[in-house]
Protein backbone atom coordinates (compact mmCIF):
# COMPACT_ATOMS: atom_id res chain seq x y z
CA UNK A 1 0.00 0.00 0.00
CA UNK A 2 3.03 2.29 0.13
CA UNK A 3 5.07 3.65 -2.76
CA UNK A 4 8.08 3.20 -0.49
CA UNK A 5 7.72 -0.56 -0.17
CA UNK A 6 9.81 -2.95 -2.22
CA UNK A 7 9.05 -6.60 -2.79
CA UNK A 8 11.45 -9.31 -3.86
CA UNK A 9 11.16 -13.04 -4.28
CA UNK A 10 13.57 -15.81 -3.32
CA UNK A 11 12.76 -19.32 -4.50
CA UNK A 12 13.28 -22.21 -2.09
CA UNK A 13 11.83 -25.24 -3.89
CA UNK A 14 11.41 -28.55 -2.17
CA UNK A 15 11.57 -30.57 -5.40
CA UNK A 16 14.40 -31.12 -7.83
CA UNK A 17 14.60 -28.05 -10.06
CA UNK A 18 13.51 -28.79 -13.64
CA UNK A 19 11.99 -26.69 -16.42
CA UNK A 20 8.62 -28.40 -16.17
CA UNK A 21 8.16 -27.62 -12.46
CA UNK A 22 9.51 -24.05 -12.43
CA UNK A 23 7.20 -22.27 -14.90
CA UNK A 24 5.67 -20.03 -12.24
CA UNK A 25 8.99 -19.25 -10.54
CA UNK A 26 10.59 -18.41 -13.89
CA UNK A 27 7.54 -16.33 -14.84
CA UNK A 28 7.77 -14.33 -11.62
CA UNK A 29 11.50 -13.73 -11.98
CA UNK A 30 11.12 -12.78 -15.64
CA UNK A 31 8.33 -10.34 -14.82
CA UNK A 32 10.46 -8.68 -12.14
CA UNK A 33 13.28 -8.29 -14.66
CA UNK A 34 11.26 -7.05 -17.64
CA UNK A 35 8.03 -5.30 -16.63
CA UNK A 36 6.91 -1.99 -15.14
CA UNK A 37 5.49 -1.98 -11.61
CA UNK A 38 1.86 -1.60 -12.68
CA UNK A 39 2.05 -4.51 -15.13
CA UNK A 40 4.08 -6.54 -12.67
CA UNK A 41 1.43 -6.34 -9.96
CA UNK A 42 -1.39 -7.39 -12.30
CA UNK A 43 0.61 -10.22 -13.83
CA UNK A 44 1.72 -11.58 -10.45
CA UNK A 45 -1.90 -11.54 -9.26
CA UNK A 46 -2.89 -13.58 -12.30
CA UNK A 47 0.08 -15.94 -11.96
CA UNK A 48 -0.65 -16.62 -8.28
CA UNK A 49 -4.08 -18.12 -8.93
CA UNK A 50 -4.40 -21.86 -8.40
CA UNK A 51 -6.11 -22.40 -11.75
CA UNK A 52 -3.13 -20.75 -13.48
CA UNK A 53 -0.75 -23.15 -11.73
CA UNK A 54 -2.87 -26.12 -12.77
CA UNK A 55 -3.01 -24.90 -16.34
CA UNK A 56 0.76 -24.38 -16.54
CA UNK A 57 1.34 -27.82 -15.03
CA UNK A 58 -0.93 -29.28 -17.71
CA UNK A 59 1.27 -27.75 -20.41
CA UNK A 60 -0.28 -24.38 -21.20
CA UNK A 61 2.35 -21.88 -22.37
CA UNK A 62 2.95 -18.94 -20.06
CA UNK A 63 2.35 -16.51 -22.94
CA UNK A 64 -1.38 -17.25 -22.58
CA UNK A 65 -1.35 -15.48 -19.20
CA UNK A 66 0.37 -12.25 -20.26
CA UNK A 67 -1.77 -9.18 -19.64
CA UNK A 68 -2.45 -6.21 -21.91
CA UNK A 69 0.25 -3.58 -21.59
CA UNK A 70 3.07 -6.03 -20.89
CA UNK A 71 6.11 -5.99 -23.15
CA UNK A 72 5.35 -9.46 -24.52
CA UNK A 73 8.44 -9.83 -26.72
CA UNK A 74 10.88 -8.83 -23.99
CA UNK A 75 9.12 -11.09 -21.49
CA UNK A 76 9.13 -14.13 -23.78
CA UNK A 77 12.78 -13.71 -24.82
CA UNK A 78 13.90 -13.45 -21.19
CA UNK A 79 11.62 -16.28 -20.04
CA UNK A 80 12.96 -18.62 -22.71
CA UNK A 81 16.59 -17.87 -21.85
CA UNK A 82 16.39 -17.49 -18.06
CA UNK A 83 17.54 -21.01 -17.30
CA UNK A 84 17.49 -22.76 -13.95
CA UNK A 85 20.76 -21.50 -12.46
CA UNK A 86 19.12 -18.44 -10.90
CA UNK A 87 16.55 -20.59 -9.11
CA UNK A 88 19.30 -22.94 -7.94
CA UNK A 89 21.23 -19.93 -6.61
CA UNK A 90 18.12 -18.76 -4.73
CA UNK A 91 17.66 -22.25 -3.29
CA UNK A 92 21.28 -22.40 -2.14
CA UNK A 93 21.05 -18.95 -0.50
CA UNK A 94 17.82 -19.89 1.30
CA UNK A 95 19.22 -23.12 2.64
CA UNK A 96 22.86 -22.22 3.29
CA UNK A 97 22.59 -18.60 4.45
CA UNK A 98 19.04 -18.30 5.78
CA UNK A 99 19.07 -21.90 7.12
CA UNK A 100 15.64 -22.70 5.68
CA UNK A 101 14.61 -26.27 5.01
CA UNK A 102 13.77 -27.16 1.37
CA UNK A 103 10.37 -25.64 0.60
CA UNK A 104 10.18 -23.71 3.87
CA UNK A 105 8.74 -20.20 3.54
CA UNK A 106 9.85 -17.07 5.34
CA UNK A 107 9.37 -13.32 5.23
CA UNK A 108 12.48 -11.18 5.35
CA UNK A 109 12.52 -7.49 6.11
CA UNK A 110 15.28 -5.00 5.62
CA UNK A 111 13.82 -1.70 6.72
CA UNK A 112 15.00 1.48 8.27
C-alpha positions as CSV (number, residue, x, y, z in Angstrom):
1,X,0.0,0.0,0.0
2,X,3.0,2.3,0.1
3,X,5.1,3.6,-2.8
4,X,8.1,3.2,-0.5
5,X,7.7,-0.6,-0.2
6,X,9.8,-3.0,-2.2
7,X,9.1,-6.6,-2.8
8,X,11.5,-9.3,-3.9
9,X,11.2,-13.0,-4.3
10,X,13.6,-15.8,-3.3
11,X,12.8,-19.3,-4.5
12,X,13.3,-22.2,-2.1
13,X,11.8,-25.2,-3.9
14,X,11.4,-28.6,-2.2
15,X,11.6,-30.6,-5.4
16,X,14.4,-31.1,-7.8
17,X,14.6,-28.0,-10.1
18,X,13.5,-28.8,-13.6
19,X,12.0,-26.7,-16.4
20,X,8.6,-28.4,-16.2
21,X,8.2,-27.6,-12.5
22,X,9.5,-24.0,-12.4
23,X,7.2,-22.3,-14.9
24,X,5.7,-20.0,-12.2
25,X,9.0,-19.3,-10.5
26,X,10.6,-18.4,-13.9
27,X,7.5,-16.3,-14.8
28,X,7.8,-14.3,-11.6
29,X,11.5,-13.7,-12.0
30,X,11.1,-12.8,-15.6
31,X,8.3,-10.3,-14.8
32,X,10.5,-8.7,-12.1
33,X,13.3,-8.3,-14.7
34,X,11.3,-7.0,-17.6
35,X,8.0,-5.3,-16.6
36,X,6.9,-2.0,-15.1
37,X,5.5,-2.0,-11.6
38,X,1.9,-1.6,-12.7
39,X,2.0,-4.5,-15.1
40,X,4.1,-6.5,-12.7
41,X,1.4,-6.3,-10.0
42,X,-1.4,-7.4,-12.3
43,X,0.6,-10.2,-13.8
44,X,1.7,-11.6,-10.4
45,X,-1.9,-11.5,-9.3
46,X,-2.9,-13.6,-12.3
47,X,0.1,-15.9,-12.0
48,X,-0.6,-16.6,-8.3
49,X,-4.1,-18.1,-8.9
50,X,-4.4,-21.9,-8.4
51,X,-6.1,-22.4,-11.7
52,X,-3.1,-20.7,-13.5
53,X,-0.8,-23.1,-11.7
54,X,-2.9,-26.1,-12.8
55,X,-3.0,-24.9,-16.3
56,X,0.8,-24.4,-16.5
57,X,1.3,-27.8,-15.0
58,X,-0.9,-29.3,-17.7
59,X,1.3,-27.7,-20.4
60,X,-0.3,-24.4,-21.2
61,X,2.3,-21.9,-22.4
62,X,2.9,-18.9,-20.1
63,X,2.4,-16.5,-22.9
64,X,-1.4,-17.2,-22.6
65,X,-1.3,-15.5,-19.2
66,X,0.4,-12.2,-20.3
67,X,-1.8,-9.2,-19.6
68,X,-2.5,-6.2,-21.9
69,X,0.3,-3.6,-21.6
70,X,3.1,-6.0,-20.9
71,X,6.1,-6.0,-23.1
72,X,5.3,-9.5,-24.5
73,X,8.4,-9.8,-26.7
74,X,10.9,-8.8,-24.0
75,X,9.1,-11.1,-21.5
76,X,9.1,-14.1,-23.8
77,X,12.8,-13.7,-24.8
78,X,13.9,-13.5,-21.2
79,X,11.6,-16.3,-20.0
80,X,13.0,-18.6,-22.7
81,X,16.6,-17.9,-21.9
82,X,16.4,-17.5,-18.1
83,X,17.5,-21.0,-17.3
84,X,17.5,-22.8,-13.9
85,X,20.8,-21.5,-12.5
86,X,19.1,-18.4,-10.9
87,X,16.5,-20.6,-9.1
88,X,19.3,-22.9,-7.9
89,X,21.2,-19.9,-6.6
90,X,18.1,-18.8,-4.7
91,X,17.7,-22.3,-3.3
92,X,21.3,-22.4,-2.1
93,X,21.0,-19.0,-0.5
94,X,17.8,-19.9,1.3
95,X,19.2,-23.1,2.6
96,X,22.9,-22.2,3.3
97,X,22.6,-18.6,4.4
98,X,19.0,-18.3,5.8
99,X,19.1,-21.9,7.1
100,X,15.6,-22.7,5.7
101,X,14.6,-26.3,5.0
102,X,13.8,-27.2,1.4
103,X,10.4,-25.6,0.6
104,X,10.2,-23.7,3.9
105,X,8.7,-20.2,3.5
106,X,9.8,-17.1,5.3
107,X,9.4,-13.3,5.2
108,X,12.5,-11.2,5.3
109,X,12.5,-7.5,6.1
110,X,15.3,-5.0,5.6
111,X,13.8,-1.7,6.7
112,X,15.0,1.5,8.3
